[in-house]
Amino acid sequence: MVENFSSSITERGKNTPLVFGPKGDRFDLTISSLFFRGDHSSELSMADFQLLSEENRGIMVPVSLGFTARKFPVIGTTPDYFTARNITPKLGTIPLMLGEAVLGSECAKSLNVQIGGHILTDQVNLYDLSASYPLKLKVAGVLNKTNSADDNAIFTSIGTAWVISGLGHGHESVNEDTENDKLLSKTKKQITANASIEQFIEINESNINEFHFHSDPALLPVTSIIAFPKSKKDGTILKAKYLRHQKIQPLEPNKVIGELLDVVIRLKRLFDSSYAITALAAVLFLASVILLSLQTRKRETKALFLMGCSRGTICMIFSAEIMILCLFSILFALLGAYLITFLGSDILQLLG
């Protein structure tokens, strides 16, 4: 399990040259950006993404996280993500319009949603009346299997992720013909609607033009920015330039994951040592149980001897009992090991 975990997590790190994110815990930033897990207390903005893109040293991919649909992570990104990771659709297309989504291979199997079908995002907080409504995503495609975290994710456009977060929304048009009971105020220069105006939870061709954002585009948030430099030199220059940046933190996922694996390997060594001590204690305990059993069964041994059994036959009888016990013990141990490995493989599959 440790070997599978190490190879799986290391491969993901090697395939991701650089990650840029807000100042903070580098482990959380790396795990969330690569495996779409964890919470995100701070974010960058599209202005930071534009700043990195203007360096012209490779492909910059914004990633927006923090939302789910039927417990699967929803990732807002751009088409460059699929190009950089060499991911192609098995069926359909990648998200091309607002409100579309593409499913990872394992996600598609679990949800059993066909292309053209819909999936509803999960409500962030059921008790927050100001929270945005769940959004009905249209499935535009299914990705080929990659044996990575991408297989267990749902991908949308970065704009769709902002709509899910509540930074963008669509509602019925508000104009001079709008009924008065749906308005808070109405003047010659401005019309203000109230909460009774219908908000759309699905984006389609008839209402897509009604969706808009009430924020400066440069201030719209992204969780992190994954960089795919043109060359190793470009990557080194890009990282060095932002090492002392006040807001942006550059990370090499391969090195960060290496630090995590060091901790895992140390724990493995500790467990290996404890297993050796436990095994020695189990052998000594088994030996003491056998000796105690022989002492308590002296009368039985004497009776067998008086019945004509030789010492060799008596030894064979006791040896057969021990062999039967050991055989069943091994079978139960193998069953337990298989179950643990099976459960562990599911966890590894989720991590990719």
matplotlib code that plots the C-alpha trace (Angstrom):
import matplotlib.pyplot as plt

x = [0.0, 2.8, 4.6, 1.3, 0.6, 4.2, 4.2, 0.8, 1.3, 4.8, 3.7, 1.1, 3.7, 6.1, 3.4, 2.8, 5.9, 4.7, 1.8, 1.1, -1.2, -1.8, 0.7, 0.0, 0.4, 2.3, 1.1, -2.6, -2.1, -0.3, -2.8, -5.8, -4.4, -3.3, -5.9, -8.8, -9.0, -9.1, -10.4, -9.2, -9.2, -7.6, -7.4, -5.7, -7.5, -7.7, -5.4, -2.7, -3.4, -3.0, 0.2, 1.7, 0.4, 2.1, 5.4, 5.0, 7.0, 4.5, 0.8, -0.9, -4.1, -6.4, -8.2, -11.2, -12.2, -14.4, -17.7, -19.1, -21.9, -23.1, -20.0, -17.6, -15.3, -16.3, -13.3, -13.5, -10.7, -9.9, -9.4, -5.7, -5.9, -6.9, -4.2, -1.5, -2.4, -3.0, -6.6, -9.0, -12.8, -13.9, -17.4, -18.7, -16.5, -14.9, -17.0, -17.3, -20.3, -21.4, -23.2, -21.6, -19.5, -17.3, -17.0, -14.0, -14.2, -14.8, -17.2, -19.2, -19.5, -20.6, -23.2, -24.4, -25.4, -25.6, -24.3, -27.0, -28.2, -27.9, -26.3, -27.1, -24.3, -24.5, -25.8, -22.9, -24.9, -28.5, -29.0, -27.5, -30.4, -27.9, -26.1, -26.4, -28.8, -27.5, -26.7, -27.9, -24.9, -25.4, -23.1, -21.2, -18.7, -16.8, -13.0, -10.7, -9.3, -6.1, -5.5, -5.3, -7.4, -9.0, -11.0, -13.0, -13.8, -16.2, -14.8, -16.5, -15.4, -14.0, -17.1, -19.4, -17.5, -18.0, -21.8, -21.8, -20.1, -22.7, -20.4, -22.4, -26.1, -29.0, -32.5, -35.5, -35.0, -35.8, -37.2, -40.1, -42.5, -41.6, -44.5, -44.4, -44.7, -41.3, -39.6, -38.1, -37.9, -38.3, -37.0, -36.2, -32.5, -32.6, -34.9, -34.2, -35.7, -36.6, -36.0, -39.2, -37.4, -36.9, -33.3, -32.2, -30.7, -30.0, -28.0, -29.4, -29.5, -32.6, -31.2, -27.4, -27.3, -29.1, -26.1, -23.7, -21.2, -21.4, -17.7, -14.6, -13.3, -9.8, -11.0, -12.8, -11.1, -9.2, -7.9, -4.5, -2.7, -1.0, 2.0, 3.4, 6.6, 8.0, 11.3, 13.1, 14.9, 11.6, 10.3, 13.3, 13.1, 9.4, 9.7, 12.7, 10.8, 7.9, 9.8, 9.6, 6.2, 4.0, 0.9, 1.8, 3.6, 5.4, 5.7, 7.3, 4.8, 7.4, 9.5, 6.5, 5.2, 8.7, 8.6, 5.2, 6.5, 9.5, 6.9, 5.0, 8.2, 9.3, 5.9, 6.2, 9.6, 8.1, 5.2, 7.6, 9.6, 6.4, 5.3, 8.6, 8.3, 4.6, 5.6, 8.3, 5.8, 3.2, 5.8, 6.7, 3.1, 2.3, 5.2, 4.1, 0.5, 1.7, 3.9, 1.0, -1.3, 1.1, 1.3, -2.5, -2.9, -0.5, -3.3, -4.5, -1.0, -0.6, -3.9, -2.9, 0.5, -1.3, -3.6, -0.5, 0.3, 4.0, 5.7, 6.0, 2.3, 1.4, 3.7, 2.1, -1.4, -0.4, 1.5, -1.6, -3.6, -1.1, -1.0, -4.8, -4.8, -1.9, -3.7, -6.9, -4.9, -3.1, -6.4, -8.0, -4.8, -4.9, -8.5, -7.9, -4.9, -7.0, -9.8, -7.3, -5.6, -8.9, -10.0, -6.6, -6.8, -10.1, -8.4, -5.5, -7.9, -9.5, -6.2, -5.2]
y = [0.0, 2.4, 1.6, 2.2, 5.4, 6.6, 5.9, 7.3, 10.6, 11.0, 10.6, 13.3, 15.7, 15.0, 15.9, 19.2, 21.5, 24.5, 25.7, 29.3, 30.0, 32.4, 32.6, 29.8, 26.1, 24.7, 21.2, 22.2, 24.2, 21.3, 18.6, 20.8, 21.8, 18.3, 16.1, 18.5, 17.9, 20.1, 23.5, 26.8, 29.8, 32.3, 32.7, 34.5, 36.6, 36.8, 39.8, 37.5, 35.0, 37.8, 38.8, 35.3, 34.9, 38.1, 36.5, 34.4, 31.5, 28.7, 27.7, 29.1, 27.3, 28.8, 26.4, 27.2, 24.6, 24.3, 23.0, 19.5, 17.7, 14.5, 14.5, 14.6, 17.7, 20.3, 22.0, 25.3, 25.7, 26.5, 24.3, 24.7, 22.3, 19.4, 20.3, 20.6, 17.3, 15.6, 14.6, 14.0, 13.3, 9.7, 10.9, 14.4, 17.5, 19.5, 22.4, 25.0, 27.0, 28.4, 25.7, 22.7, 20.0, 17.1, 14.0, 12.0, 8.3, 6.9, 9.8, 9.0, 5.3, 6.2, 8.8, 7.0, 10.3, 10.3, 13.1, 15.8, 14.8, 17.1, 17.0, 19.4, 20.9, 20.4, 23.1, 24.7, 25.6, 24.6, 27.2, 30.2, 32.0, 34.3, 31.4, 30.8, 28.2, 24.9, 25.0, 22.5, 21.4, 20.0, 17.0, 17.7, 14.8, 12.1, 12.0, 9.1, 7.2, 8.8, 6.7, 10.0, 12.3, 13.6, 10.4, 11.3, 14.9, 17.1, 19.9, 23.1, 26.4, 29.0, 31.1, 28.3, 27.9, 31.6, 31.1, 28.2, 30.3, 33.0, 35.6, 35.4, 34.7, 35.0, 36.2, 37.3, 40.7, 43.8, 46.7, 49.1, 46.3, 44.4, 44.2, 46.6, 43.9, 42.6, 46.0, 47.8, 51.2, 52.6, 55.9, 57.3, 56.4, 53.2, 50.2, 48.1, 44.6, 42.7, 39.0, 37.8, 38.1, 34.5, 33.4, 30.7, 27.5, 26.2, 27.8, 27.2, 28.9, 30.9, 32.5, 32.4, 36.1, 36.9, 35.6, 38.3, 39.1, 42.0, 42.2, 43.5, 40.7, 41.2, 40.6, 37.3, 34.6, 31.4, 28.9, 28.4, 28.6, 25.6, 26.5, 24.4, 26.2, 26.0, 24.7, 24.0, 27.4, 29.2, 27.3, 28.3, 31.9, 32.0, 30.5, 32.7, 35.9, 35.1, 33.7, 37.0, 38.1, 39.5, 37.6, 34.8, 31.6, 29.5, 25.7, 22.7, 19.9, 17.2, 18.6, 19.2, 15.7, 14.4, 16.0, 14.3, 10.9, 11.3, 11.5, 8.5, 6.4, 7.3, 6.2, 3.0, 2.3, 2.9, 0.5, -2.1, -1.9, -2.3, -5.2, -7.0, -6.5, -7.7, -10.7, -11.7, -11.3, -13.4, -16.2, -16.2, -16.1, -19.0, -21.1, -20.4, -21.4, -24.7, -25.5, -24.7, -26.8, -29.8, -29.4, -29.4, -32.4, -34.7, -37.1, -37.2, -38.0, -40.7, -42.3, -42.3, -43.9, -46.6, -47.3, -48.2, -45.0, -44.4, -41.1, -40.3, -40.8, -38.6, -35.9, -36.2, -35.7, -32.6, -31.3, -31.8, -29.8, -27.0, -27.2, -26.9, -23.9, -22.2, -23.0, -21.3, -18.4, -17.9, -18.0, -15.3, -13.2, -13.4, -12.4, -9.5, -8.4, -8.6, -6.5, -3.8, -3.8, -3.5, -0.6, 1.0, 0.7, 2.7, 5.4, 5.5, 5.6, 8.7, 10.3, 9.3]
z = [0.0, 0.8, -2.5, -4.4, -2.6, -3.1, -6.9, -7.4, -5.5, -6.9, -10.5, -10.0, -8.6, -11.4, -14.0, -12.3, -12.6, -10.6, -8.5, -7.5, -4.7, -1.8, 1.1, 3.6, 4.2, 1.2, 1.9, 1.9, -1.3, -3.1, -2.0, -2.9, -6.3, -7.4, -5.7, -5.3, -1.5, 1.5, 2.4, 1.0, 3.4, 1.0, -2.8, -5.6, -8.2, -12.0, -11.8, -10.4, -13.2, -15.7, -14.1, -14.4, -18.0, -19.1, -18.1, -21.3, -19.9, -20.4, -20.0, -16.9, -15.8, -13.2, -10.9, -8.8, -6.1, -3.1, -4.5, -5.1, -7.0, -5.4, -3.3, -6.3, -6.4, -9.0, -10.6, -12.5, -15.0, -18.7, -21.8, -21.3, -18.3, -20.6, -23.2, -20.6, -18.9, -22.2, -21.3, -24.1, -24.1, -24.6, -25.4, -26.1, -25.6, -22.8, -21.3, -24.0, -22.7, -19.4, -17.4, -19.1, -17.3, -18.3, -16.0, -15.1, -16.1, -12.6, -11.8, -14.9, -13.8, -10.3, -11.4, -14.4, -16.2, -19.9, -22.2, -22.3, -18.8, -15.8, -12.4, -9.5, -7.4, -3.7, -1.4, 0.4, 3.6, 4.1, 6.9, 5.1, 3.4, 1.6, -0.1, -3.8, -5.2, -6.5, -10.2, -12.7, -14.8, -18.2, -18.9, -22.2, -22.2, -20.4, -20.2, -21.0, -18.0, -16.7, -13.5, -11.5, -9.4, -12.7, -12.9, -9.8, -10.6, -12.5, -14.6, -15.6, -17.0, -14.6, -15.2, -14.2, -11.0, -10.2, -10.9, -8.5, -5.8, -6.2, -7.7, -10.9, -11.5, -13.9, -13.4, -15.4, -17.1, -15.0, -17.1, -17.4, -18.1, -14.8, -12.4, -9.5, -6.8, -7.9, -7.5, -4.5, -6.3, -9.8, -11.1, -14.6, -14.1, -12.1, -11.4, -8.3, -8.0, -4.9, -3.9, -5.7, -9.1, -10.4, -10.4, -12.9, -11.6, -15.1, -17.9, -21.4, -24.7, -23.8, -20.6, -21.0, -21.9, -18.6, -16.5, -15.4, -12.6, -10.2, -9.6, -11.4, -13.6, -12.2, -8.7, -9.4, -7.3, -8.2, -5.7, -7.4, -10.7, -12.2, -14.4, -17.2, -18.2, -21.7, -20.4, -17.1, -17.4, -17.7, -14.7, -12.6, -13.6, -12.9, -9.5, -8.5, -9.5, -7.1, -4.2, -2.3, -3.6, -0.9, -2.0, -4.4, -3.2, -5.9, -5.1, -6.8, -6.1, -6.6, -3.7, -1.5, -2.0, -1.4, 2.1, 2.7, 1.6, 4.0, 6.9, 5.5, 5.2, 8.7, 10.0, 8.0, 9.6, 13.0, 12.2, 10.8, 14.1, 16.2, 14.0, 14.6, 18.3, 18.2, 16.1, 18.7, 21.5, 19.7, 19.1, 22.8, 23.8, 21.5, 22.9, 26.4, 25.5, 23.9, 26.9, 29.3, 27.3, 27.4, 31.2, 31.7, 29.3, 31.1, 32.1, 28.5, 27.3, 29.9, 28.9, 25.3, 26.2, 28.3, 25.3, 23.3, 21.5, 21.0, 21.9, 18.2, 17.6, 20.6, 19.2, 15.8, 17.4, 19.2, 16.1, 14.0, 16.4, 16.3, 12.4, 12.2, 14.5, 12.5, 9.2, 10.3, 11.7, 8.4, 6.5, 8.8, 8.5, 4.7, 4.6, 6.9, 4.8, 1.6, 3.1, 4.3, 0.9, -0.9, 1.3, 0.8, -2.9, -2.9, -0.9, -3.4, -6.3, -4.8, -4.4, -7.9]

ax = plt.figure().add_subplot(projection="3d")
ax.plot(x, y, z, "-o")
ax.set_aspect("equal")
plt.show()
